[in-house]
Amino acid sequence: MNDTISTLDELLSDPMVLLVMERDRVHPDQVRLLLERARRPSQDEPAVPPAHVIARTCQKLWLCP
């Protein structure tokens, strides 16, 4: 893999990426679906707040250091 990969198609056709995905039993179609869903969040699915918001809430309730 090199630093000039600029599209998802290029990334998903990279031999090293394909080897890692095969080892992890991940298919390129699954990655595409995941990224598509992340790009257009559904109104039916609850949104997860950013990590810094969760951490602040956690600290206020003394649930985390």
PDB file with one MODEL, atoms N, CA, C and O in Angstrom:
MODEL        1
ATOM      1  N   MET A   1       0.842  -1.179   0.000  1.00  0.00           N
ATOM      2  CA  MET A   1       0.000   0.000   0.000  1.00  0.00           C
ATOM      3  C   MET A   1       0.881   1.234   0.000  1.00  0.00           C
ATOM      4  O   MET A   1       1.935   1.247   0.637  1.00  0.00           O
ATOM      5  N   ASN A   2       0.463   2.258  -0.701  1.00  0.00           N
ATOM      6  CA  ASN A   2       1.255   3.481  -0.721  1.00  0.00           C
ATOM      7  C   ASN A   2       0.400   4.671  -0.297  1.00  0.00           C
ATOM      8  O   ASN A   2      -0.788   4.522  -0.013  1.00  0.00           O
ATOM      9  N   ASP A   3       1.005   5.833  -0.257  1.00  0.00           N
ATOM     10  CA  ASP A   3       0.302   7.025   0.228  1.00  0.00           C
ATOM     11  C   ASP A   3      -0.538   7.701  -0.835  1.00  0.00           C
ATOM     12  O   ASP A   3      -1.141   8.738  -0.560  1.00  0.00           O
ATOM     13  N   THR A   4      -0.602   7.158  -2.033  1.00  0.00           N
ATOM     14  CA  THR A   4      -1.346   7.812  -3.101  1.00  0.00           C
ATOM     15  C   THR A   4      -2.744   7.235  -3.306  1.00  0.00           C
ATOM     16  O   THR A   4      -3.439   7.656  -4.230  1.00  0.00           O
ATOM     17  N   ILE A   5      -3.172   6.300  -2.488  1.00  0.00           N
ATOM     18  CA  ILE A   5      -4.520   5.738  -2.611  1.00  0.00           C
ATOM     19  C   ILE A   5      -5.519   6.819  -2.231  1.00  0.00           C
ATOM     20  O   ILE A   5      -5.442   7.408  -1.153  1.00  0.00           O
ATOM     21  N   SER A   6      -6.465   7.068  -3.142  1.00  0.00           N
ATOM     22  CA  SER A   6      -7.384   8.162  -2.889  1.00  0.00           C
ATOM     23  C   SER A   6      -8.857   7.782  -2.978  1.00  0.00           C
ATOM     24  O   SER A   6      -9.718   8.581  -2.608  1.00  0.00           O
ATOM     25  N   THR A   7      -9.161   6.592  -3.456  1.00  0.00           N
ATOM     26  CA  THR A   7     -10.566   6.194  -3.554  1.00  0.00           C
ATOM     27  C   THR A   7     -10.797   4.885  -2.806  1.00  0.00           C
ATOM     28  O   THR A   7      -9.865   4.126  -2.541  1.00  0.00           O
ATOM     29  N   LEU A   8     -12.034   4.648  -2.479  1.00  0.00           N
ATOM     30  CA  LEU A   8     -12.396   3.410  -1.797  1.00  0.00           C
ATOM     31  C   LEU A   8     -12.113   2.207  -2.693  1.00  0.00           C
ATOM     32  O   LEU A   8     -11.654   1.170  -2.214  1.00  0.00           O
ATOM     33  N   ASP A   9     -12.382   2.339  -3.975  1.00  0.00           N
ATOM     34  CA  ASP A   9     -12.101   1.235  -4.901  1.00  0.00           C
ATOM     35  C   ASP A   9     -10.622   0.872  -4.897  1.00  0.00           C
ATOM     36  O   ASP A   9     -10.269  -0.307  -4.899  1.00  0.00           O
ATOM     37  N   GLU A  10      -9.765   1.878  -4.893  1.00  0.00           N
ATOM     38  CA  GLU A  10      -8.330   1.611  -4.854  1.00  0.00           C
ATOM     39  C   GLU A  10      -7.935   0.942  -3.544  1.00  0.00           C
ATOM     40  O   GLU A  10      -7.135   0.006  -3.532  1.00  0.00           O
ATOM     41  N   LEU A  11      -8.489   1.420  -2.460  1.00  0.00           N
ATOM     42  CA  LEU A  11      -8.179   0.847  -1.151  1.00  0.00           C
ATOM     43  C   LEU A  11      -8.625  -0.607  -1.075  1.00  0.00           C
ATOM     44  O   LEU A  11      -7.880  -1.467  -0.604  1.00  0.00           O
ATOM     45  N   LEU A  12      -9.830  -0.877  -1.535  1.00  0.00           N
ATOM     46  CA  LEU A  12     -10.375  -2.235  -1.449  1.00  0.00           C
ATOM     47  C   LEU A  12      -9.772  -3.183  -2.479  1.00  0.00           C
ATOM     48  O   LEU A  12     -10.032  -4.386  -2.430  1.00  0.00           O
ATOM     49  N   SER A  13      -8.984  -2.674  -3.396  1.00  0.00           N
ATOM     50  CA  SER A  13      -8.303  -3.556  -4.348  1.00  0.00           C
ATOM     51  C   SER A  13      -6.825  -3.716  -4.005  1.00  0.00           C
ATOM     52  O   SER A  13      -6.104  -4.432  -4.701  1.00  0.00           O
ATOM     53  N   ASP A  14      -6.376  -3.073  -2.963  1.00  0.00           N
ATOM     54  CA  ASP A  14      -4.985  -3.195  -2.540  1.00  0.00           C
ATOM     55  C   ASP A  14      -4.747  -4.612  -2.013  1.00  0.00           C
ATOM     56  O   ASP A  14      -5.511  -5.082  -1.170  1.00  0.00           O
ATOM     57  N   PRO A  15      -3.713  -5.300  -2.486  1.00  0.00           N
ATOM     58  CA  PRO A  15      -3.465  -6.691  -2.069  1.00  0.00           C
ATOM     59  C   PRO A  15      -3.282  -6.862  -0.558  1.00  0.00           C
ATOM     60  O   PRO A  15      -3.760  -7.845   0.009  1.00  0.00           O
ATOM     61  N   MET A  16      -2.609  -5.937   0.091  1.00  0.00           N
ATOM     62  CA  MET A  16      -2.393  -6.053   1.537  1.00  0.00           C
ATOM     63  C   MET A  16      -3.716  -5.894   2.289  1.00  0.00           C
ATOM     64  O   MET A  16      -3.988  -6.625   3.242  1.00  0.00           O
ATOM     65  N   VAL A  17      -4.523  -4.947   1.860  1.00  0.00           N
ATOM     66  CA  VAL A  17      -5.832  -4.742   2.486  1.00  0.00           C
ATOM     67  C   VAL A  17      -6.697  -5.981   2.292  1.00  0.00           C
ATOM     68  O   VAL A  17      -7.382  -6.415   3.218  1.00  0.00           O
ATOM     69  N   LEU A  18      -6.667  -6.543   1.104  1.00  0.00           N
ATOM     70  CA  LEU A  18      -7.449  -7.747   0.838  1.00  0.00           C
ATOM     71  C   LEU A  18      -7.007  -8.923   1.704  1.00  0.00           C
ATOM     72  O   LEU A  18      -7.840  -9.703   2.166  1.00  0.00           O
ATOM     73  N   LEU A  19      -5.711  -9.051   1.923  1.00  0.00           N
ATOM     74  CA  LEU A  19      -5.219 -10.131   2.790  1.00  0.00           C
ATOM     75  C   LEU A  19      -5.704  -9.964   4.231  1.00  0.00           C
ATOM     76  O   LEU A  19      -6.133 -10.929   4.863  1.00  0.00           O
ATOM     77  N   VAL A  20      -5.634  -8.754   4.738  1.00  0.00           N
ATOM     78  CA  VAL A  20      -6.090  -8.499   6.111  1.00  0.00           C
ATOM     79  C   VAL A  20      -7.593  -8.725   6.214  1.00  0.00           C
ATOM     80  O   VAL A  20      -8.070  -9.318   7.181  1.00  0.00           O
ATOM     81  N   MET A  21      -8.333  -8.257   5.225  1.00  0.00           N
ATOM     82  CA  MET A  21      -9.779  -8.451   5.241  1.00  0.00           C
ATOM     83  C   MET A  21     -10.132  -9.939   5.176  1.00  0.00           C
ATOM     84  O   MET A  21     -11.052 -10.392   5.857  1.00  0.00           O
ATOM     85  N   GLU A  22      -9.404 -10.688   4.361  1.00  0.00           N
ATOM     86  CA  GLU A  22      -9.651 -12.133   4.268  1.00  0.00           C
ATOM     87  C   GLU A  22      -9.379 -12.809   5.604  1.00  0.00           C
ATOM     88  O   GLU A  22     -10.151 -13.663   6.041  1.00  0.00           O
ATOM     89  N   ARG A  23      -8.278 -12.424   6.255  1.00  0.00           N
ATOM     90  CA  ARG A  23      -7.940 -12.997   7.559  1.00  0.00           C
ATOM     91  C   ARG A  23      -9.032 -12.695   8.587  1.00  0.00           C
ATOM     92  O   ARG A  23      -9.364 -13.536   9.422  1.00  0.00           O
ATOM     93  N   ASP A  24      -9.582 -11.484   8.511  1.00  0.00           N
ATOM     94  CA  ASP A  24     -10.612 -11.075   9.461  1.00  0.00           C
ATOM     95  C   ASP A  24     -12.022 -11.462   9.027  1.00  0.00           C
ATOM     96  O   ASP A  24     -13.004 -11.143   9.696  1.00  0.00           O
ATOM     97  N   ARG A  25     -12.100 -12.158   7.890  1.00  0.00           N
ATOM     98  CA  ARG A  25     -13.387 -12.595   7.334  1.00  0.00           C
ATOM     99  C   ARG A  25     -14.322 -11.416   7.065  1.00  0.00           C
ATOM    100  O   ARG A  25     -15.517 -11.468   7.359  1.00  0.00           O
ATOM    101  N   VAL A  26     -13.752 -10.361   6.505  1.00  0.00           N
ATOM    102  CA  VAL A  26     -14.517  -9.172   6.123  1.00  0.00           C
ATOM    103  C   VAL A  26     -14.533  -9.103   4.608  1.00  0.00           C
ATOM    104  O   VAL A  26     -13.502  -9.279   3.960  1.00  0.00           O
ATOM    105  N   HIS A  27     -15.706  -8.846   4.044  1.00  0.00           N
ATOM    106  CA  HIS A  27     -15.850  -8.767   2.597  1.00  0.00           C
ATOM    107  C   HIS A  27     -15.933  -7.303   2.170  1.00  0.00           C
ATOM    108  O   HIS A  27     -16.487  -6.478   2.896  1.00  0.00           O
ATOM    109  N   PRO A  28     -15.394  -6.979   1.015  1.00  0.00           N
ATOM    110  CA  PRO A  28     -15.454  -5.595   0.534  1.00  0.00           C
ATOM    111  C   PRO A  28     -16.871  -5.024   0.517  1.00  0.00           C
ATOM    112  O   PRO A  28     -17.065  -3.841   0.797  1.00  0.00           O
ATOM    113  N   ASP A  29     -17.852  -5.848   0.192  1.00  0.00           N
ATOM    114  CA  ASP A  29     -19.240  -5.366   0.185  1.00  0.00           C
ATOM    115  C   ASP A  29     -19.686  -4.920   1.572  1.00  0.00           C
ATOM    116  O   ASP A  29     -20.452  -3.965   1.700  1.00  0.00           O
ATOM    117  N   GLN A  30     -19.213  -5.603   2.606  1.00  0.00           N
ATOM    118  CA  GLN A  30     -19.555  -5.216   3.977  1.00  0.00           C
ATOM    119  C   GLN A  30     -18.963  -3.851   4.315  1.00  0.00           C
ATOM    120  O   GLN A  30     -19.606  -3.032   4.971  1.00  0.00           O
ATOM    121  N   VAL A  31     -17.740  -3.616   3.866  1.00  0.00           N
ATOM    122  CA  VAL A  31     -17.092  -2.322   4.117  1.00  0.00           C
ATOM    123  C   VAL A  31     -17.843  -1.220   3.397  1.00  0.00           C
ATOM    124  O   VAL A  31     -18.087  -0.155   3.964  1.00  0.00           O
ATOM    125  N   ARG A  32     -18.210  -1.471   2.146  1.00  0.00           N
ATOM    126  CA  ARG A  32     -18.965  -0.472   1.384  1.00  0.00           C
ATOM    127  C   ARG A  32     -20.290  -0.150   2.059  1.00  0.00           C
ATOM    128  O   ARG A  32     -20.660   1.020   2.162  1.00  0.00           O
ATOM    129  N   LEU A  33     -21.004  -1.157   2.514  1.00  0.00           N
ATOM    130  CA  LEU A  33     -22.285  -0.956   3.185  1.00  0.00           C
ATOM    131  C   LEU A  33     -22.098  -0.159   4.478  1.00  0.00           C
ATOM    132  O   LEU A  33     -22.863   0.764   4.756  1.00  0.00           O
ATOM    133  N   LEU A  34     -21.101  -0.509   5.250  1.00  0.00           N
ATOM    134  CA  LEU A  34     -20.827   0.205   6.493  1.00  0.00           C
ATOM    135  C   LEU A  34     -20.549   1.680   6.230  1.00  0.00           C
ATOM    136  O   LEU A  34     -21.092   2.548   6.914  1.00  0.00           O
ATOM    137  N   LEU A  35     -19.716   1.963   5.251  1.00  0.00           N
ATOM    138  CA  LEU A  35     -19.383   3.355   4.949  1.00  0.00           C
ATOM    139  C   LEU A  35     -20.574   4.112   4.378  1.00  0.00           C
ATOM    140  O   LEU A  35     -20.751   5.295   4.667  1.00  0.00           O
ATOM    141  N   GLU A  36     -21.381   3.449   3.580  1.00  0.00           N
ATOM    142  CA  GLU A  36     -22.581   4.083   3.036  1.00  0.00           C
ATOM    143  C   GLU A  36     -23.558   4.431   4.158  1.00  0.00           C
ATOM    144  O   GLU A  36     -24.143   5.514   4.156  1.00  0.00           O
ATOM    145  N   ARG A  37     -23.733   3.534   5.097  1.00  0.00           N
ATOM    146  CA  ARG A  37     -24.632   3.787   6.226  1.00  0.00           C
ATOM    147  C   ARG A  37     -24.100   4.908   7.107  1.00  0.00           C
ATOM    148  O   ARG A  37     -24.876   5.699   7.643  1.00  0.00           O
ATOM    149  N   ALA A  38     -22.787   4.981   7.260  1.00  0.00           N
ATOM    150  CA  ALA A  38     -22.187   6.044   8.072  1.00  0.00           C
ATOM    151  C   ALA A  38     -22.331   7.403   7.388  1.00  0.00           C
ATOM    152  O   ALA A  38     -22.455   8.433   8.051  1.00  0.00           O
ATOM    153  N   ARG A  39     -22.312   7.392   6.079  1.00  0.00           N
ATOM    154  CA  ARG A  39     -22.422   8.649   5.344  1.00  0.00           C
ATOM    155  C   ARG A  39     -23.838   9.220   5.424  1.00  0.00           C
ATOM    156  O   ARG A  39     -24.022  10.434   5.510  1.00  0.00           O
ATOM    157  N   ARG A  40     -24.824   8.345   5.394  1.00  0.00           N
ATOM    158  CA  ARG A  40     -26.217   8.784   5.460  1.00  0.00           C
ATOM    159  C   ARG A  40     -26.888   8.123   6.657  1.00  0.00           C
ATOM    160  O   ARG A  40     -27.520   7.077   6.509  1.00  0.00           O
ATOM    161  N   PRO A  41     -26.761   8.717   7.838  1.00  0.00           N
ATOM    162  CA  PRO A  41     -27.364   8.089   9.023  1.00  0.00           C
ATOM    163  C   PRO A  41     -28.890   8.032   8.901  1.00  0.00           C
ATOM    164  O   PRO A  41     -29.536   8.962   8.418  1.00  0.00           O
ATOM    165  N   SER A  42     -29.421   6.933   9.345  1.00  0.00           N
ATOM    166  CA  SER A  42     -30.862   6.714   9.289  1.00  0.00           C
ATOM    167  C   SER A  42     -31.548   7.441  10.432  1.00  0.00           C
ATOM    168  O   SER A  42     -30.978   7.612  11.510  1.00  0.00           O
ATOM    169  N   GLN A  43     -32.778   7.864  10.184  1.00  0.00           N
ATOM    170  CA  GLN A  43     -33.569   8.507  11.230  1.00  0.00           C
ATOM    171  C   GLN A  43     -34.050   7.479  12.263  1.00  0.00           C
ATOM    172  O   GLN A  43     -34.376   7.835  13.395  1.00  0.00           O
ATOM    173  N   ASP A  44     -34.092   6.207  11.864  1.00  0.00           N
ATOM    174  CA  ASP A  44     -34.581   5.152  12.750  1.00  0.00           C
ATOM    175  C   ASP A  44     -33.544   4.714  13.775  1.00  0.00           C
ATOM    176  O   ASP A  44     -33.894   4.216  14.845  1.00  0.00           O
ATOM    177  N   GLU A  45     -32.278   4.897  13.452  1.00  0.00           N
ATOM    178  CA  GLU A  45     -31.213   4.436  14.333  1.00  0.00           C
ATOM    179  C   GLU A  45     -30.772   5.572  15.263  1.00  0.00           C
ATOM    180  O   GLU A  45     -30.575   6.699  14.811  1.00  0.00           O
ATOM    181  N   PRO A  46     -30.618   5.284  16.542  1.00  0.00           N
ATOM    182  CA  PRO A  46     -30.186   6.328  17.463  1.00  0.00           C
ATOM    183  C   PRO A  46     -28.747   6.760  17.169  1.00  0.00           C
ATOM    184  O   PRO A  46     -27.897   5.942  16.819  1.00  0.00           O
ATOM    185  N   ALA A  47     -28.500   8.046  17.317  1.00  0.00           N
ATOM    186  CA  ALA A  47     -27.156   8.565  17.092  1.00  0.00           C
ATOM    187  C   ALA A  47     -26.321   8.401  18.361  1.00  0.00           C
ATOM    188  O   ALA A  47     -26.811   8.633  19.467  1.00  0.00           O
ATOM    189  N   VAL A  48     -25.092   8.010  18.202  1.00  0.00           N
ATOM    190  CA  VAL A  48     -24.184   7.871  19.339  1.00  0.00           C
ATOM    191  C   VAL A  48     -23.415   9.180  19.474  1.00  0.00           C
ATOM    192  O   VAL A  48     -22.814   9.642  18.504  1.00  0.00           O
ATOM    193  N   PRO A  49     -23.424   9.784  20.661  1.00  0.00           N
ATOM    194  CA  PRO A  49     -22.697  11.042  20.827  1.00  0.00           C
ATOM    195  C   PRO A  49     -21.198  10.827  20.702  1.00  0.00           C
ATOM    196  O   PRO A  49     -20.713   9.715  20.910  1.00  0.00           O
ATOM    197  N   PRO A  50     -20.462  11.877  20.366  1.00  0.00           N
ATOM    198  CA  PRO A  50     -19.006  11.761  20.261  1.00  0.00           C
ATOM    199  C   PRO A  50     -18.383  11.333  21.586  1.00  0.00           C
ATOM    200  O   PRO A  50     -18.967  11.533  22.651  1.00  0.00           O
ATOM    201  N   ALA A  51     -17.203  10.748  21.510  1.00  0.00           N
ATOM    202  CA  ALA A  51     -16.529  10.210  22.699  1.00  0.00           C
ATOM    203  C   ALA A  51     -16.299  11.270  23.764  1.00  0.00           C
ATOM    204  O   ALA A  51     -16.424  10.974  24.952  1.00  0.00           O
ATOM    205  N   HIS A  52     -15.963  12.511  23.370  1.00  0.00           N
ATOM    206  CA  HIS A  52     -15.699  13.539  24.383  1.00  0.00           C
ATOM    207  C   HIS A  52     -16.959  13.894  25.166  1.00  0.00           C
ATOM    208  O   HIS A  52     -16.870  14.277  26.333  1.00  0.00           O
ATOM    209  N   VAL A  53     -18.122  13.773  24.546  1.00  0.00           N
ATOM    210  CA  VAL A  53     -19.381  14.035  25.257  1.00  0.00           C
ATOM    211  C   VAL A  53     -19.660  12.911  26.242  1.00  0.00           C
ATOM    212  O   VAL A  53     -20.071  13.160  27.375  1.00  0.00           O
ATOM    213  N   ILE A  54     -19.441  11.693  25.820  1.00  0.00           N
ATOM    214  CA  ILE A  54     -19.641  10.544  26.700  1.00  0.00           C
ATOM    215  C   ILE A  54     -18.692  10.627  27.888  1.00  0.00           C
ATOM    216  O   ILE A  54     -19.102  10.382  29.023  1.00  0.00           O
ATOM    217  N   ALA A  55     -17.434  10.966  27.646  1.00  0.00           N
ATOM    218  CA  ALA A  55     -16.441  11.043  28.713  1.00  0.00           C
ATOM    219  C   ALA A  55     -16.820  12.111  29.735  1.00  0.00           C
ATOM    220  O   ALA A  55     -16.712  11.886  30.940  1.00  0.00           O
ATOM    221  N   ARG A  56     -17.266  13.281  29.253  1.00  0.00           N
ATOM    222  CA  ARG A  56     -17.663  14.346  30.187  1.00  0.00           C
ATOM    223  C   ARG A  56     -18.820  13.894  31.079  1.00  0.00           C
ATOM    224  O   ARG A  56     -18.807  14.125  32.288  1.00  0.00           O
ATOM    225  N   THR A  57     -19.814  13.251  30.475  1.00  0.00           N
ATOM    226  CA  THR A  57     -20.964  12.758  31.232  1.00  0.00           C
ATOM    227  C   THR A  57     -20.523  11.704  32.229  1.00  0.00           C
ATOM    228  O   THR A  57     -20.968  11.707  33.377  1.00  0.00           O
ATOM    229  N   CYS A  58     -19.664  10.815  31.805  1.00  0.00           N
ATOM    230  CA  CYS A  58     -19.146   9.743  32.661  1.00  0.00           C
ATOM    231  C   CYS A  58     -18.425  10.331  33.876  1.00  0.00           C
ATOM    232  O   CYS A  58     -18.621   9.866  34.999  1.00  0.00           O
ATOM    233  N   GLN A  59     -17.600  11.341  33.657  1.00  0.00           N
ATOM    234  CA  GLN A  59     -16.845  11.936  34.740  1.00  0.00           C
ATOM    235  C   GLN A  59     -17.749  12.669  35.721  1.00  0.00           C
ATOM    236  O   GLN A  59     -17.512  12.625  36.928  1.00  0.00           O
ATOM    237  N   LYS A  60     -18.781  13.343  35.222  1.00  0.00           N
ATOM    238  CA  LYS A  60     -19.713  14.061  36.099  1.00  0.00           C
ATOM    239  C   LYS A  60     -20.449  13.091  37.031  1.00  0.00           C
ATOM    240  O   LYS A  60     -20.780  13.440  38.164  1.00  0.00           O
ATOM    241  N   LEU A  61     -20.695  11.891  36.550  1.00  0.00           N
ATOM    242  CA  LEU A  61     -21.403  10.893  37.354  1.00  0.00           C
ATOM    243  C   LEU A  61     -20.439  10.004  38.146  1.00  0.00           C
ATOM    244  O   LEU A  61     -20.869   9.048  38.792  1.00  0.00           O
ATOM    245  N   TRP A  62     -19.155  10.310  38.099  1.00  0.00           N
ATOM    246  CA  TRP A  62     -18.124   9.559  38.792  1.00  0.00           C
ATOM    247  C   TRP A  62     -18.089   8.096  38.361  1.00  0.00           C
ATOM    248  O   TRP A  62     -17.827   7.206  39.170  1.00  0.00           O
ATOM    249  N   LEU A  63     -18.359   7.858  37.073  1.00  0.00           N
ATOM    250  CA  LEU A  63     -18.346   6.489  36.555  1.00  0.00           C
ATOM    251  C   LEU A  63     -17.004   6.111  35.951  1.00  0.00           C
ATOM    252  O   LEU A  63     -16.722   4.930  35.749  1.00  0.00           O
ATOM    253  N   CYS A  64     -16.184   7.100  35.665  1.00  0.00           N
ATOM    254  CA  CYS A  64     -14.867   6.838  35.068  1.00  0.00           C
ATOM    255  C   CYS A  64     -13.868   7.859  35.587  1.00  0.00           C
ATOM    256  O   CYS A  64     -14.260   8.923  36.064  1.00  0.00           O
ATOM    257  N   PRO A  65     -12.577   7.544  35.499  1.00  0.00           N
ATOM    258  CA  PRO A  65     -11.552   8.456  36.043  1.00  0.00           C
ATOM    259  C   PRO A  65     -11.402   9.729  35.248  1.00  0.00           C
ATOM    260  O   PRO A  65     -10.580  10.579  35.593  1.00  0.00           O
TER     261      PRO A  65
ENDMDL
END
